[in-house]
Amino acid sequence: MLSPALFESVFNSSPSGNYLLSPTPEAIILAVNDTFLKASARTREELVGTSLFVAFPGNPDDAEDTGETDLRRSLAHVLATGETHTLPACRYPIPVTLPSGEVVFEERFWDATSTPIVGSDGRIECILHTNKDVTEQVRSTGALRESEGRLRALTEATTDVIYRMSPDWSQLRALEGRGFLRDTLDPNHFWLDDYIPAEDQGALHAAIARAIREKAMFELEHRVRRIDGGHGWTLSRAVPMLDKDGEIKEWIGTASDITERKLAEEKLKESDRRKDEFLAMLAHELRNPLAPIGAAAQLLQRAQLDEAMVRKTSRIVGRQVAHMTGLIDDLLDVSRVTRGLVELECDTLDVRDVIADAVEQATPLVQARRQRLSVQVPQQAAFLQGDGKRLVQVIANILNNAAKYTQEGGDIALYAAVNDGEVAIAVRDNGIGMAPELVARAFDLFAQAERTSDRTSGGLGLGLALVRSLVELHGGRVACDSAGIGKGSRFTVTLPCLPAAPQDTGGPGTDGAAAHGGGTRIMVVDDNVDAAATLAMLLEASGHEVSIEHDPYRALEHARADRPAVCLLDIGLPGMDGIELARRLRAQPATQDAMLVAITGYGQDSDRQRALDAGFDHYLVKPVDLDVLYRLLAKK
């Protein structure tokens, strides 16, 4: 027979908290072991003989504290049924007295079991209440559950795909997220074949092998098969999860859809490539006319040149300057149009007149290349609303483009037709044609077909971009097509027509003939001595009285004394720019009514507006179109 002392020793030494309770509703503590005393930070004297619910009362300020109620029900069940009852992870905060004397409730969770102890007469003599503090376990479980909830929310919210992979990457264990990859795998296929194009698998294998070998993060941008069946790009990252021995047990990774970024990068690279080609072409095109201009300058320096040679040399310089001016005008036009800085001067136009003017502009190049140009226009007038100068520029650009890329002796045809309230103007040639990739970007900035070394007609790949912008400003559209290399091209411009023929708005406008008026007193102000001298000689040859000044302050003094009727002012003057000079000329009585004409190399719209605001009447960009200048002088 075991002694009572042994039973007491077993009771006190138990690793679980134990105490004996009276079989009454008050649940008086009859005995308590050392484990519970340590867990509750109480002494045996405090607890023995005290009601369990007095020693450990509920927290009246905590609406969620149901620990006392739950325990009372558990003990009542034991007394009523004589059966053991368990409360798993019961929340039962216990009061703790702080050094200040303040009592606070510390949240605790307990696994509790109440077992009836029955005497020889069959009655319950006491209840053995066993508990275990599981607070940390409950908190860890809660934290894990909360973490899993956040991960699930993140998975649902992200557009990335989250995946788990076996240690050797042979098995895709899970694929989650509302991403761009399908979430089911064909069990008959290796996952790599399901998702990665064959030509990209080599780089992927190498990156995986390196990550496994180094037990380091895997990171790679690669192509992938998307859920829509097409190919896209992904940035895939994965980190190794290690076991206690430091070995990889699995990989956790994400796949981000970077298809749009990759397409944008490719587009940017292509744009940079075309820009570099354009800059190279620009340098080439600008050097070409400089060579004959330089040669002409050296020739003119020689003595005893006859008049015929001087005239021939002058024509060479004129042609080359006109060519350079055209290149620069193209650059400025594209810049203004693409930034929406062009204002159309709209009028009612007959499309036949627009075509006739454009053909007239393109004819010299067509004839120089001995090409045949046929033109077919509607017999009846077709009217549209637009800027005549700009629309002529559109058609002439297309014709010139056809001439440049058609072999000498080739054929070019222009035909126009009216249908459903629109006029379609098409230019077809039998030239070098276009590859499909060039057709797709023919109207893009800097797009240009390959040029052969014998092609004398230059270009910067700006013309068609300008065509598209100007046509769209008129509410129209452009298109091009080609059967392929060597099979010619066709460009079509479609513009809206007016619903009915307009009434006659008056007689024809000016024919643009230059009126070379004479006798006007003109002051030329330019710090470039050669530029000022040559302009003065041209004006004097037309009968004008011309004086020259290179310094703006001397020009003010000269103007007060000489009272010129017209002042031709450079903008980039030393000491005082032409803008300020114009203001001062307007302010002094001698020249307040004079015609002020800016002659400058600055061609931006903002430069023009700044000059007009300062008092200039007209704004001409170098090299000056003399016909335009002569017409202005004729009005004075």
Rosetta blueprint (number, residue, H / E / L):
1 M L
2 L L
3 S L
4 P H
5 A H
6 L H
7 F H
8 E H
9 S H
10 V H
11 F H
12 N H
13 S H
14 S L
15 P L
16 S L
17 G E
18 N E
19 Y E
20 L E
21 L E
22 S L
23 P L
24 T L
25 P L
26 E L
27 A L
28 I E
29 I E
30 L E
31 A E
32 V E
33 N L
34 D H
35 T H
36 F H
37 L H
38 K H
39 A H
40 S H
41 A L
42 R L
43 T L
44 R H
45 E H
46 E H
47 L H
48 V L
49 G L
50 T L
51 S E
52 L H
53 F H
54 V H
55 A H
56 F L
57 P L
58 G L
59 N L
60 P L
61 D L
62 D L
63 A L
64 E L
65 D L
66 T L
67 G H
68 E H
69 T H
70 D H
71 L H
72 R H
73 R H
74 S H
75 L H
76 A H
77 H H
78 V H
79 L H
80 A H
81 T H
82 G L
83 E L
84 T L
85 H E
86 T E
87 L E
88 P E
89 A E
90 C E
91 R E
92 Y L
93 P L
94 I E
95 P E
96 V E
97 T E
98 L L
99 P L
100 S L
101 G L
102 E L
103 V E
104 V E
105 F E
106 E E
107 E L
108 R L
109 F E
110 W E
111 D E
112 A E
113 T E
114 S E
115 T E
116 P E
117 I E
118 V E
119 G L
120 S L
121 D L
122 G L
123 R L
124 I E
125 E E
126 C E
127 I E
128 L E
129 H E
130 T E
131 N E
132 K E
133 D E
134 V L
135 T H
136 E H
137 Q H
138 V H
139 R H
140 S H
141 T H
142 G H
143 A H
144 L H
145 R H
146 E H
147 S H
148 E H
149 G H
150 R H
151 L H
152 R H
153 A H
154 L H
155 T H
156 E H
157 A H
158 T L
159 T L
160 D L
161 V E
162 I E
163 Y E
164 R E
165 M E
166 S L
167 P L
168 D L
169 W L
170 S L
171 Q L
172 L E
173 R E
174 A E
175 L E
176 E E
177 G L
178 R L
179 G L
180 F L
181 L L
182 R L
183 D L
184 T L
185 L L
186 D L
187 P L
188 N L
189 H L
190 F L
191 W H
192 L H
193 D H
194 D H
195 Y H
196 I L
197 P L
198 A H
199 E H
200 D H
201 Q H
202 G H
203 A H
204 L H
205 H H
206 A H
207 A H
208 I H
209 A H
210 R H
211 A H
212 I H
213 R H
214 E H
215 K L
216 A L
217 M L
218 F E
219 E E
220 L E
221 E E
222 H E
223 R E
224 V E
225 R E
226 R L
227 I L
228 D L
229 G L
230 G L
231 H E
232 G E
233 W E
234 T E
235 L E
236 S E
237 R E
238 A E
239 V E
240 P E
241 M E
242 L E
243 D L
244 K L
245 D L
246 G L
247 E L
248 I E
249 K E
250 E E
251 W E
252 I E
253 G E
254 T E
255 A E
256 S E
257 D E
258 I L
259 T H
260 E H
261 R H
262 K H
263 L H
264 A H
265 E H
266 E H
267 K H
268 L H
269 K H
270 E H
271 S H
272 D H
273 R H
274 R H
275 K H
276 D H
277 E H
278 F H
279 L H
280 A H
281 M H
282 L H
283 A H
284 H H
285 E H
286 L H
287 R H
288 N H
289 P H
290 L H
291 A H
292 P H
293 I H
294 G H
295 A H
296 A H
297 A H
298 Q H
299 L H
300 L H
301 Q L
302 R L
303 A L
304 Q L
305 L L
306 D L
307 E H
308 A H
309 M H
310 V H
311 R H
312 K H
313 T H
314 S H
315 R H
316 I H
317 V H
318 G H
319 R H
320 Q H
321 V H
322 A H
323 H H
324 M H
325 T H
326 G H
327 L H
328 I H
329 D H
330 D H
331 L H
332 L H
333 D H
334 V H
335 S H
336 R H
337 V H
338 T H
339 R L
340 G L
341 L L
342 V L
343 E L
344 L L
345 E L
346 C L
347 D E
348 T E
349 L E
350 D E
351 V H
352 R H
353 D H
354 V H
355 I H
356 A H
357 D H
358 A H
359 V H
360 E H
361 Q H
362 A H
363 T H
364 P H
365 L H
366 V H
367 Q H
368 A H
369 R L
370 R L
371 Q L
372 R E
373 L E
374 S E
375 V E
376 Q E
377 V L
378 P L
379 Q L
380 Q L
381 A L
382 A L
383 F E
384 L E
385 Q E
386 G E
387 D L
388 G H
389 K H
390 R H
391 L H
392 V H
393 Q H
394 V H
395 I H
396 A H
397 N H
398 I H
399 L H
400 N H
401 N H
402 A H
403 A H
404 K H
405 Y L
406 T L
407 Q L
408 E L
409 G L
410 G L
411 D E
412 I E
413 A E
414 L E
415 Y E
416 A E
417 A E
418 V E
419 N E
420 D L
421 G L
422 E E
423 V E
424 A E
425 I E
426 A E
427 V E
428 R E
429 D E
430 N L
431 G L
432 I L
433 G L
434 M L
435 A L
436 P H
437 E H
438 L H
439 V H
440 A H
441 R L
442 A L
443 F L
444 D L
445 L L
446 F L
447 A L
448 Q L
449 A L
450 E L
451 R L
452 T L
453 S L
454 D L
455 R L
456 T L
457 S L
458 G L
459 G L
460 L L
461 G L
462 L L
463 G H
464 L H
465 A H
466 L H
467 V H
468 R H
469 S H
470 L H
471 V H
472 E H
473 L H
474 H L
475 G L
476 G L
477 R E
478 V E
479 A E
480 C E
481 D E
482 S L
483 A L
484 G L
485 I L
486 G L
487 K L
488 G L
489 S E
490 R E
491 F E
492 T E
493 V E
494 T E
495 L E
496 P E
497 C L
498 L L
499 P L
500 A L
501 A L
502 P L
503 Q L
504 D L
505 T L
506 G L
507 G L
508 P L
509 G L
510 T L
511 D L
512 G L
513 A L
514 A L
515 A L
516 H L
517 G L
518 G L
519 G L
520 T L
521 R E
522 I E
523 M E
524 V E
525 V E
526 D L
527 D L
528 N L
529 V H
530 D H
531 A H
532 A H
533 A H
534 T H
535 L H
536 A H
537 M H
538 L H
539 L H
540 E H
541 A H
542 S L
543 G L
544 H L
545 E E
546 V E
547 S E
548 I E
549 E E
550 H L
551 D L
552 P H
553 Y H
554 R H
555 A H
556 L H
557 E H
558 H H
559 A H
560 R H
561 A H
562 D H
563 R L
564 P L
565 A L
566 V E
567 C E
568 L E
569 L E
570 D L
571 I L
572 G L
573 L L
574 P L
575 G L
576 M L
577 D L
578 G H
579 I H
580 E H
581 L H
582 A H
583 R H
584 R H
585 L H
586 R H
587 A H
588 Q L
589 P H
590 A H
591 T H
592 Q L
593 D L
594 A L
595 M E
596 L E
597 V E
598 A E
599 I E
600 T E
601 G L
602 Y L
603 G L
604 Q L
605 D H
606 S H
607 D H
608 R H
609 Q H
610 R H
611 A H
612 L H
613 D H
614 A H
615 G L
616 F L
617 D L
618 H E
619 Y E
620 L E
621 V E
622 K L
623 P L
624 V L
625 D L
626 L H
627 D H
628 V H
629 L H
630 Y H
631 R H
632 L H
633 L H
634 A H
635 K L
636 K L
